Structures are given as C-alpha cells and as structure tokens.
C-alpha cells in the first residue's frame, strides 16, 4: 500500500475560528500592537492559548479563546489575524477556507460591527492575493450573550457588502444554550438576505434545526 502525502492533497476547511487559529508569532505581533505583555517563553504562551487535553465541558475548552480577545480590538489587528489564519491554511494546501468570528468579541474598544467584518475580509483579501486560496468570512452570534445585542449584530452584519462575507452561524455555550434557547435568533438568520447576493451564501445553523444550509462538526474524506 502506497503512502498518502496528505500535505499535497487539496483540502477545504469549513469550521475555522479566527481567534482559535492564530500562530504564536502573530499572537506576539498582535500583543505588541496592543501593548500587552505576554510570557517570554513560547511554551508558556502556547499553554495559555491551547485548549487542555482533557476538558470537563465546552466552557473549559473555550477558555483559551479569552486570552486572545484583548488582542483583537482594532481593525489592524483583525486584518493581520485573518491574513495569518488564511496564510497558515494555504501553506497546508487548503484551497478553500471559511473563517468564522464573532464581531461582539472585538467591539470592546468601540469598533462597529461593519468595521470588524470589513477588517477581517481585508485580511482574507490580502492572503488571497498572495496565496492560492479562496477565503471567506462567517459571522457568529454568541449563544450566551444578550439576545437583543446579538439580534442587532446580525442585522448590522447583513448590511455589509463585501463579497467575501458569506454567511452566519452561532458559537459559544451549546450546552446551556441549545437551539431551542436561541430559536428567535435562528429564525432571524434564516430570514436574512445578503445585500451583495454572493454566489455562496451559507447559513450553517445548528444541526438540530430544520432547513439546514450547512453542517457543522462533520468530517468526511473520500479516497
């Protein structure tokens, strides 16, 4: 049986979280931009930004994301982060990637919803210009957040016209906020229509819902 060179295979990545996929050098660059001190050791830094091998629940797993939040509060930071994620994917021979992020988590210092999306898309544009990859952005609403806030974020995001912004999803605490708990938001997303009419408009909603337009956490390889 011949050995398969998985690196050389063209791949797609449909569930990549921006704040959970940054390289250590970029994390350090983002921290310098934000005047935030980080551990000097890469090993210690990696410990802070990597989910533990054994988690009691999803919230334990998501704690690593909290470490990155202060680093992604400017347009420049979001653009650099998106570029870094797409670049890493391209170097792994990923030819199509969807990078998801929650605007809410980058609005602590006054950025607007459209500004966060435009900044992320700019980073994806830069990577696509430099590498052989198609990169798209998905906006996430946070399940555990105030639903009025999330509703407003979804509505404002829907006004963005960048062609590389292609859809919505939800992220966060799935255990305490199952689809039934955010049903009104799910219905809102289903009714949203893109202002720029992209060819690939995706709404990968929770798999427990009807009218699914995409599937999450599903993997299949055909040899």
C-alpha positions in Angstrom: 0.0 0.0 0.0 1.5 3.3 -1.0 1.9 6.1 1.5 -0.5 9.1 1.1 1.0 12.5 1.1 -1.7 14.3 3.0 0.0 17.6 2.8 -0.1 17.6 -1.0 -3.8 16.9 -1.1 -6.0 19.9 -1.8 -8.2 20.5 1.2 -11.1 22.6 2.4 -11.6 24.0 5.9 -15.2 24.9 6.7 -15.0 25.4 10.5 -12.1 27.6 11.4 -12.4 30.0 14.3 -10.3 33.2 13.8 -9.4 33.6 17.5 -8.6 30.0 17.9 -6.2 29.5 14.9 -3.5 32.2 15.3 0.1 31.3 15.0 2.4 32.1 18.0 4.4 34.7 16.1 1.3 36.6 15.1 -0.1 36.4 18.6 3.1 38.1 19.7 2.8 40.7 17.0 -0.8 41.4 18.0 0.2 41.8 21.6 3.0 44.3 20.7 0.4 46.3 18.7 -1.9 46.3 21.8 0.9 47.0 24.3 0.0 43.8 26.1 2.7 41.8 27.9 3.0 38.1 27.1 5.0 35.3 28.6 8.6 35.3 27.2 8.5 31.5 26.7 6.7 30.2 23.7 5.9 27.0 25.6 4.1 29.1 28.3 2.3 31.2 25.7 1.2 28.0 23.9 -0.2 26.7 27.2 -2.4 29.8 27.6 -3.8 29.7 24.0 -4.2 26.0 23.7 -7.3 24.1 25.0 -6.4 21.5 27.6 -6.1 17.9 26.5 -8.9 16.9 29.0 -11.9 19.3 29.4 -14.8 18.8 31.7 -17.1 20.7 29.3 -17.1 23.1 26.3 -16.6 26.1 28.5 -13.3 24.7 29.7 -12.3 24.3 26.1 -13.3 27.8 25.2 -11.2 29.5 28.0 -8.2 29.6 25.7 -10.2 32.0 23.4 -10.5 34.5 26.3 -6.7 35.0 26.2 -6.9 36.3 22.6 -9.8 38.6 22.9 -7.9 41.7 24.1 -5.5 41.3 21.1 -8.3 41.7 18.5 -9.8 45.1 19.3 -8.6 47.2 16.3 -9.1 47.0 12.6 -5.4 46.5 12.0 -5.3 43.6 14.4 -8.3 41.8 12.8 -6.8 42.2 9.4 -3.5 40.8 10.5 -5.2 37.9 12.3 -7.3 37.0 9.3 -4.3 37.1 7.0 -2.3 34.9 9.3 -5.1 32.2 9.5 -5.6 32.1 5.7 -1.8 32.1 5.1 -1.4 29.1 7.5 -4.1 27.3 5.7 -2.7 28.0 2.3 0.7 26.6 3.4 -1.1 23.4 4.3 -2.5 23.3 0.8 -6.0 24.3 1.9 -7.6 25.7 -1.2 -10.9 26.9 0.3 -11.4 28.1 3.9 -14.3 29.7 5.8 -13.1 31.7 8.8 -15.7 32.4 11.4 -15.6 35.1 14.1 -17.9 37.0 16.5 -17.9 40.7 16.0 -19.1 41.1 19.6 -15.7 39.9 20.9 -13.9 42.7 19.0 -16.1 45.6 20.0 -14.7 46.3 23.5 -12.9 49.5 22.3 -15.5 50.9 20.0 -15.3 49.1 16.7 -18.6 48.8 14.9 -20.0 45.5 13.5 -19.3 46.5 9.9 -15.8 47.6 10.8 -14.9 44.2 12.3 -16.2 42.4 9.2 -14.5 44.7 6.8 -11.2 44.3 8.7 -11.4 40.5 8.6 -12.3 40.5 4.9 -9.4 42.8 4.2 -7.0 40.3 5.7 -8.6 37.5 3.7 -8.2 39.6 0.6 -4.5 40.1 1.3 -4.0 36.3 1.7 -5.9 35.5 -1.4 -3.8 38.0 -3.4 -0.6 36.3 -2.1 -1.5 32.6 -2.0 -3.5 30.1 -4.0 -6.5 30.0 -1.6 -10.1 31.1 -1.6 -11.0 32.6 1.9 -14.5 33.6 3.1 -15.8 35.0 6.4 -18.7 33.8 8.5 -20.1 36.0 11.3 -21.1 34.2 14.6 -23.6 35.3 17.2 -22.7 34.2 20.7 -25.2 31.9 22.2 -24.8 33.0 25.7 -24.9 36.8 25.0 -27.9 39.1 25.4 -30.2 38.2 22.5 -31.1 41.8 21.8 -27.4 42.6 21.3 -26.9 39.5 19.1 -30.0 40.4 17.0 -28.6 43.9 16.4 -25.2 42.5 15.4 -26.8 40.1 13.0 -28.9 42.8 11.4 -25.9 45.2 11.1 -23.7 42.5 9.7 -26.3 41.8 7.0 -25.7 45.2 5.6 -22.0 44.5 4.8 -21.4 44.2 1.1 -18.0 42.6 0.9 -18.1 39.6 -1.4 -16.0 37.5 1.0 -18.5 37.8 3.8 -20.8 34.8 3.0 -22.9 33.8 6.0 -23.8 33.4 9.7 -23.5 30.8 12.4 -23.7 30.6 16.2 -20.8 29.9 18.6 -20.3 29.6 22.4 -22.0 27.6 25.1 -24.1 25.0 23.3 -24.8 23.0 26.5 -26.7 25.8 28.3 -28.0 27.5 25.1 -29.2 24.8 22.8 -31.1 25.7 19.6 -34.4 26.0 21.5 -33.0 28.7 23.6 -32.0 30.9 20.7 -34.8 30.0 18.4 -35.7 33.6 17.7 -32.2 34.3 16.5 -32.1 31.2 14.4 -35.3 32.4 12.7 -33.9 35.8 12.2 -30.8 34.4 10.5 -32.9 32.2 8.2 -34.8 35.3 7.0 -31.7 37.4 6.4 -30.9 38.1 2.7 -27.4 39.2 1.7 -27.2 42.7 0.3 -24.5 41.7 -2.2 -26.0 38.4 -3.4 -22.9 36.2 -3.2 -22.9 33.0 -5.2 -22.1 31.1 -2.0 -24.3 32.3 0.8 -24.1 29.9 3.8 -26.1 29.6 7.0 -24.6 26.6 8.7 -27.1 26.6 11.6 -27.3 24.0 14.4 -27.8 20.5 13.1 -30.9 20.1 15.3 -32.7 22.8 13.2 -34.7 22.2 10.1 -33.9 23.8 6.8 -30.2 23.2 7.3 -28.0 25.0 4.8 -24.7 23.6 6.1 -23.4 21.1 8.5 -21.1 21.8 11.5 -18.6 19.5 13.1 -18.8 17.0 10.2 -15.8 15.4 8.6 -15.6 13.1 5.6 -12.7 12.0 3.5 -13.2 10.2 0.2 -10.1 8.4 -1.0 
